[in-house]
């Protein structure tokens, strides 16, 4: 029997739970972002507070202060990325994939800086009642701009895609060689400008510096998500010599941009810190040996140079070597100690080696404390150290006095900065040559798998001892300059942690944060780790906690470091291999695609 009843299709169950909001049309989302960014820019030309007691005077209208200029820059960058998102002619290069993530990160930079400044005003001046209309407009504009970016097409199915490199970025158009050099020069000039601005921020204005750090951090992240850092890495790889020369030229120009010699002093300390970190990078980054007492080699070089440099408090007060001889003495002393310590200990591996090197660092500090003539032989003057180390005199040029060059006055620390820059260049050359040599290949093989390297005929103990000795020698060279810059050497800085950098913990953090196995990584890491505590004085008692958090975050989101060695980047991001830049870092034995048959 048949029926004429029709069977209705089964209805799908009603969705349960919260539903995603209906996104705005792309045009409306872009308009919302643009209006918020423009409002953020306008806010900088209004008064943010009626009290002049804040770190930066924000009481004027029509005359933006340093903090407000940063807010203007943040709003302009957001607009530029937004125009690139629309594929506006002339700005496609800024956001070549028309991605949402760079726009979001630029808006997040403005949001973080504006909210931080307003909350700092409220906290320091006694409540939100002290915030003027300019501050409220900055809050509203930055929030509106950030909300607009969240309404743009999503960069991926999860929130982490807002912080990742955009997918589907087209290959860059090949520029003429001269244009590529122009891009490298412009990027180097921009880097010098950013660094000079950051180091010029007065120490008594940590609010300005922290807002500056927030802008630099999120906008650098935006450059990465837009794929521009990868493109710049490719340009550097094609013009490696030119890019290196421009970097050192920018560093040489830095002292001429400073009106206060104290900033040049920061530059000297950063170069010393970075040079020692490069030496540690040979041991840790290329060879894979965890050295927790490396700062002791810096101390050996500094003490050896101080003993023979003419200080009246030296055990050998009548001896005054010229600089080249004092430098060789410091390097030789560190080399000898490196061999003496490495020979019996480098047959250990892993944690056991780390514990032994940590013990050596503590032995050195205790020994120089005890060599005061009462607890031990009279060599280092004990806790008092060796003060009154005379300034260097090179080719009739006294580095301790100011000199006028081309209308610019270079003070004492500027002179030492230029000397240290030459030494840093020498260390970079040694690092590159060693990493690309046969022994450098042996170091990399040992780092990857020492057992396999030994099975292939590499003398692991000999290679590790050479790395240990070379790293110690480079640290000793930096120590000779450090002794003259600071006028004295004392045992206090040469410990694992707790003292002002460079100590062993900070040196290791600079290598890991910056990028192991690279040249720029330790230098960048040293810059961050030295400059930030100097400017953010309230962080000094929490600096180990702060850098511990930074290491955890870096290991989570970018374990290969800020400047990545290509091999390590391949290991940590196997799924992203096609998108990696075709660059080759020192000590990197991978062959870029397309060059195998060259």
LINVENWO-V152728 format. One record per backbone hydrogen bond with DSSP energy under -1.0 kcal/mol. CO is the residue of the C=O (numbers start at 1). NH is the residue of the N-H. Records with the same first field share a line. If there is no record, write none. Layout:
BEGIN
CO->NH, NH
END
This chain:
BEGIN
25->29
26->30
27->31
28->32
29->33
30->34
31->35
32->36
33->37
34->38
35->39
36->40
37->41
38->42
39->43
42->45
43->46
45->62
47->134
48->132
58->48, 49
65->69
66->70
67->71
68->72
69->73
70->74
71->75
72->76
73->77
74->78
75->79
76->80
77->81
78->82
79->83
80->84
81->85
82->86
83->88
84->87
88->91
95->98
100->104
101->105
102->106
103->107
104->108
105->109
106->110
107->111
108->112
109->113
110->114
111->115
112->116
113->117
114->118
115->119
116->120
117->121
118->122
119->123
120->124
121->125
122->126, 127
127->130
128->131
132->136
133->137
134->138
135->139
136->140
137->141
138->142
139->143
140->144
141->145
142->146
143->147
144->148
145->149
146->150
158->161
159->162
160->163
176->180
177->181
178->182
179->183
180->184
181->185
182->186
183->187
184->188
185->189
186->190
187->191
188->192
189->193
190->194
191->195
192->196
193->197
194->198
195->199
196->200
202->205
205->209
206->210
207->211
208->212
209->213
210->214
211->215
212->216
213->217
214->218
215->219
216->220
217->221
218->222
219->223
220->224
221->225
222->226
223->228
224->227
225->166
227->231
228->232
229->233
230->234
231->235
232->236
233->237
234->238
235->239
239->243
240->244
241->245
242->246
243->247
244->248
245->249
246->250
247->251
248->252
249->253
250->254
253->256
254->257
255->258
261->265
262->266
263->267
264->268
265->269
266->270
267->271
268->272
269->273
270->274
271->275
272->276
273->277
274->278
275->279
276->280
277->281
280->284
281->286
282->287
283->289
293->296
294->297
295->299
296->300
297->301
298->302
299->303
300->304
301->305
302->306
303->307
308->321
311->314
316->319
319->310
322->326
323->327
324->328
325->329
326->330
327->331
328->332
329->333
330->334
331->335
332->336
333->337
334->338
335->339
336->340
337->341
338->342
339->343
342->346
345->348
349->352
350->354
351->355
352->356
353->357
354->358
355->359
356->360
357->361
358->362
359->363
360->364
361->365
362->366
363->367
364->368
365->369
366->370
367->371
370->372
371->379, 380, 381, 382
377->379
381->384
382->385
386->489
392->399
394->397
397->394
398->401
403->410
405->408
408->405
410->403
411->415
412->416
413->417
414->418
415->419
416->420
417->421
418->422
419->423
420->424
421->425
422->426
423->427
424->428
425->429
426->430
427->431
428->432
429->433
430->434
431->435
432->436
437->441
438->442
439->443
440->444
441->445
442->446
443->447
444->448
445->449
449->453
450->454
451->455
452->456
453->458
454->457
458->460
459->463
460->464
461->465
462->466
463->467
464->468
465->469
466->470
467->471
468->472
469->473
470->474
471->475
472->476
473->477
474->478
475->479
476->480
477->481
478->482
479->483
480->484
481->485
482->486
487->389
489->386
491->494
493->495
495->504
496->505
503->507
504->508
505->509
506->510
507->511
508->512
509->513
510->514
511->515
513->562
514->563
515->518
520->524
521->525
522->526
523->527
524->528
525->529
526->530
527->531
528->532
530->534
531->535
532->536
535->537
536->539
537->540
539->542
542->546
543->547
544->548
545->549
546->550
547->551
548->552
549->553
550->554
551->555
552->556
553->557
554->558
558->561
565->569
566->570
567->571
568->572
569->573
573->576
574->577
576->579
577->580
581->583
585->588
592->595
595->598
END
